[in-house]
Amino acid sequence: MSKKKLIHFKENLSFPFLFQCRYHELNTPFPLQGCWNEKFFANSNPIVLELGCGKGEYTVGLAKAYPDKNFIGIDIKGARLWRGCRTVKDENLGNVAFIRSLIDYIEYFFSEGEVSEIWITFPDPQPNKERQRLTSTRFLEKFQRIMKPGGVIYLKTDSAEYYDFTLRTISENGFLLGYKTDDLYHSGTKEDVVNYQTYYENRWLGMGKKICYLRFSFMNTK
């Protein structure tokens, strides 16, 4: 491991808004589960998650644009999270937190009906491993349990296969599709999703790739 990474990992321990749990701790209650608003953010604003947040630039960008919402980025890579944490500290943002964890354990951190929105930005396409995709029924069932009734999920991806797979999953589960486009930046959409871009999104756009985007809710249409 590089010296730079070791320095970042050490500094991560000093951030009061970064939560890192060891595997054995998953057998004990997480102290903020069900009370993020009361014990951490000290407000009643909606909680929004970004899954696989990487360096946290999207989480931070949304937090700046929507100070009336609370944002929590989740990623397993501590070196990536360091960058987002430094920004939060340097800019003194009070409506941002980060969790270092696999998404599989999301129900450990949040209780039923605690989350209002989820962003999934450029997830691993998981070729030939549909069950591992964050928009598979397996994961959506987890998300539905921690979200408020009618909770909204947003997906951005450069993978047309992942986009089509998600559309099928939405249809199969009877969820309500709010908006879809397989070419976001040529869609003419007025949604402000076009105003925020991740590190990888900028890379894909520079390579001429199309960005797929959709928004759906857990309001059941069946």
N, C-alpha and C positions, 0 to 999 in steps of 0.2 A: 504494500500500500504506500502511495506517495506521501511525502511529508506534508504537502498541501492538504490532502484529504484528512490526514490525522489532525491537523490544526482545525479544519472545519468541523470534524466530528466532536472535538473537544469544545469548540465554541457552541455547538448545538446544545450541549448540556446546560448552557447558561441562559438559553432563551425560555422565558416563562410561558410563552405561547406555543411552544413545540412540545408535544406529548409523545414519548417513546416508551412503549411497554415491552418488557421481556416476555418471552413465550409463557413462562410459568405464571406470570401475573394475570394471564387471561382466565385463570381459575378463580380470581378474586374480583369483586365488583369494581368497575372503573368509577372513580369518584365524581366524575362530571356527567355520567350517564343519566339522562332525564333532567338535568339541571344546568345545562350549558348557559342558558339565559340568565338564571339567577346567580350562579356561582362564578361564572367566568366573564361573560359579556356585560352583566349588570344592566340588562335591558330586556324588553320583550319583543325585540325585532325578529323577523323571520331568519331561520338558519338555512344557509345555502352551502352545499358541498361541491367541491371539485375533486373527482376521483382520478388518480394517476396524474397529479398536478405538476409533477416534474419540478422545475425551478420556481414554480409558484407565480409566474408573471401574469397568468390569466386570473388567478385568485386575487392577486393584488390589484390588478386593473379593474376588476368588478367591484372590489371593496372601495376603491376610490370613487368610482362612478355612483355607487349606491351606499352612501353612509348610513342609510336607514335599514340596512340589512347586515347580518353577520355572516362571515365567510370562513369556511374551514377547508383547507386543502389536505388531501391525503395521498401519500406516496410511500413506497418502501425504501426508496433510495435517499439515505441521509445526506449524501454529498450534494444532491440536487436541491433538497429542501433548505440547505444552508443559505443558498442564494435568496430565496424568498424570505427567509427569516431575517437576513441582514437588511433587506429592503423594509420590512415591517418595523424593525428596530430603528433604522436610520430615519424613516419618515413618520415614526410614532403613530402608526395606525392602530387604533383601538378595536377595530371590528374584524380582525383577522386572527386565525389560529391555524396551526398545522398539526397533523398526526402522522407519525411514521408507522405504517402498518400495511399488511396485505389487506386488500379490499374484502377478502373472505371473512374477516373478523369485524366487519362494520357494525354488526349488532351488539358487539361488546361495548362500543363507544356511545351508542345512541339508543334511546328507548322508543317505544311505540309512539308515533305521531309527533316526533320532535323536529323533524326536518321538513322544510317547505319545498326546496328545489334541489336538483342534482345536475351538475354539469359533467359530461364525459367527453373529454377533449383529446382526440387523437390517441385512442387506446391501441394497445397491441392487437393487431388483426387476428392473432391466434389461428393461422391457417390450419385447417383440418382438426381444430380443437374447439368446435362451436360451444361446447359446454363451459369453456374457460372465458368466453367473451362476456364483457360486462353487461351486455344487453341480452344475454341468454335468459331464459325463463328462471333458471336457478338463481341468478343474481337479482333479477327483477323482483322475485319473491322476497328476497332479503330487503331490498330497497323499499318495497311497498309497506313492509311492516314498520319501518322507522319513519315513514313519511306521513304527513297530514293527509286527510281525505282529499283526493283531487290533486295530490302533489305532482309537480311538473319535472320532467327529465328532458335535458337538452343533449344532443349528440352532435359532435363535429368530427369528421373523419375524412381522410384522403383515400380511403378504401371503398370502392364501389361495392365490393362483395360484403363488407361489414355493414354498409348502409342498407343494402337489399336484405340482408339477414335480419337486421333490426326491424325493418318494415314488416317482414313476415312474422316476426315474434310479436310485434304489436297487434297485428291482425289476429293471430292465433289465440292471443290472450284476451282479445276484445277490448283493448285499451283505446283511448281516444287520441287519434292523431290530430295535432293542431296545425302543423306546418311541415312541409318537406320540400327539399330542392337538392338536385344532384350537382348543382353548380352555383354555389352560394353567391359568389362575387359577380355573377352575370344574371342573377335572378331578379334583380330590381326590388328585392325585399326592403321594407322599411324597418325591419326589426334591427335593434341596435347591436345584434350579434356581430355585425360586420365591423364594428368599431374596436373590437378587441381581438388580438391575435397571439397565439402561443409562439414560442421559439420554433417549434417544428412546423407550425403552420406557415410562418414566414419562409422557411426553407422550401416547403412544398410549393408555395406560390411562386417562389423564385425559379423553380424547376418547371413551371407551367402546369402543375397539377391542378385538377378541379377539387374543390372542397365541397363535400356533401354535408348537409345539415338537416336535422329534423327536431321537432319538439312534440312531445306527447305527454299525456297525463294518465293517471291510474283510475280515472273515471271510466267505469266499465260500460261498454256499449252493447254487451250481449244481454 
